[in-house]
Structures are given as C-alpha cells and as structure tokens.
C-alpha cells in the first residue's frame, strides 16, 4: 500500500489556491461596526439633504466651514478606513480648489483690486466668493461621499421602494442599470484588447478613443435592451403589488443620524448668525 500524498492546491485539482486580497484591498475594506454604516440608505439621503440645505441657503464662509469641521470629526463613525476615505474623497479635494481659482479669476469684481492681470482682475469680492465656493463644495460633497460609500445598491432600492414608496418598476430598472455599470470597465478593456489583436488600434489616440467609445455605447445599448426584455419576461414590469425579499425599515440609528444632521446644520447657521456673517442666498 502506497503512502497517501498530502492534499495540496496543486496535487488535488491542479489549480492554484485562491489569491488573497491585496494589501490595498484590505485597507480599503469597510470597517465593520461603524455606527453609521448600517443605517438605512433613506436616512443617509435625508441627512445629506439637511446638511446640503444648511450650506446652500447661505453665502457666507462660516456656515460651510462649521459643517465641514463637524462632519470631519464624525467621519470615523461612518465605517470607512483612512485609506477608503482618502481614495473616495480625493476628487472633491481636487475640484474645490479648481472651482475657487476659477472664481478668483473670472468671478464678479467688487471691492478693492488686488491684482490686475490685463484681461483678468482679482478683487476682494472675487476672493471672498472663491472662499465661499471652496467651502461649500467640500461641505456638500464630503458628507455625501462618506455617507453613501457604505450604501449597498440593493439596500438603497429596497428603501426607495418600501420607505419612500417610489414605483417599483422605476426602482428595479435603476438598480439593474447600476449593477451593470461595473461591467463597462471590463467591456472597455476587452474592446481594447480585441481591437489591438485585429490591428485597428494604432491609428491615433483620439481616433481610437472615439471609435472605442462608440463601440462601448453600442454594446451597452444592446445589453440594456436584452436586460429589459428579460426583466419584462420575469414579471418585473407588472402592475401588481410586489413582495420584497429584504424588508427595509427605519430604526433608532436612522432617527439618530437624521437628528445629528439637523443639529449640525442648525449649529452652523447659529454660529454664522452669532458672528454676524450670515447672508441668506436670496437676500
């Protein structure tokens, strides 16, 4: 009787063992146990609206600055690691200064002239308005990104249909579309490899980009048409009341999240009024 060879990934099936996630993927993972991560997506949307309303109703820099400071202090409760926060919010940190610079150069001139660049002038009014734009963009974008970074699309669809009672046909169609957006990157790579194999990808970068984008659009339209037909065949477009596999309800954590968002907005407005910088949008 021969000795039994110990089972290894290569001697049993001939396939390698599953690859462990990379260090970047582990760092980017959502931290379990975040107080806000498990909140209902509808509550997260309501909190975002409350914070955005407090920021957008005023043209002073104090209100968005207070909102942004308080949100950054509460970010650890959202369930994101530092790496996840950094990789998800960097577009906002990049877009806000660009918008501020554009406002400084092309904003409406008022007050004393700080710099005369010929066709462009920098004034005190344009600089103050640029500061407001910078803080408003960050105060609106950062909470939205942080809150919705841990939202599952299926949970969001459940909340929209069961809590807000939106039409199920619209909600399920939007959910199916969101689920397919992740395939577009794979389709883009497959199209690029296929075109290179056929020798049609070396005619110029701009021409290749335009033709490949058109091919991706055609592929997306065809896939969408097939998906719509399949969903109709399975009864997703029926007018009868639907049942849901996962109930979506509002709980204490949802009420607490909305209350904290309202408190942050009210506190920011109160500080702005107390300092005398409150400036209503329509005033």
Secondary structure by P-SEA (a helix, b strand, c coil): ccccccccccccccccccccccaaaaaaccccccccccccaaaaaaaaaaaaaaaaacccaaaaaaaaaaaaaacccccccaaaaaaacaaaaaaaaaaaaaaaaccccccccccccccccccaaaaaaaaaaaaaaaaacaaaaaaaccccaaaaaaaaaccccccaaaaaaaaaaaaaccaaaaaaaaaaaaaaaaccccccaaaaaaaaaaaaaaaaaaaaaaaaaaaaaaccccccbbbbcbbbbbcaaaaaaaaaaaaaaaaaaaaaaaacccccccc
